């Protein structure tokens, strides 16, 4: 993907790393699975609050990881025009 910035000389190329993009999506899916499928299995048990606290911590960590993976997946590279050295 190539973007042209108005008022600037040169272009910005955005390279997408699909492996990091897929890893970020999988991390988000793991958070959704933990809250919708895994946690309800413990509902009504005495361990529910402990499992919920663990899932909260893991969800925060996985969200941080997915944000970093999205950041790494989209990398910008500035290129100089051909007429300039």
Buried (B, 14 or more C-beta within 10 A) or exposed (E): EEEEEEEEEEBBEEEEEEEBBEBBBEBBEBBEEBBEEEBEEBEEEEEBEEBEEEBEEEBEEBEEBBEBBBEBBEEEEEEEEEEEE
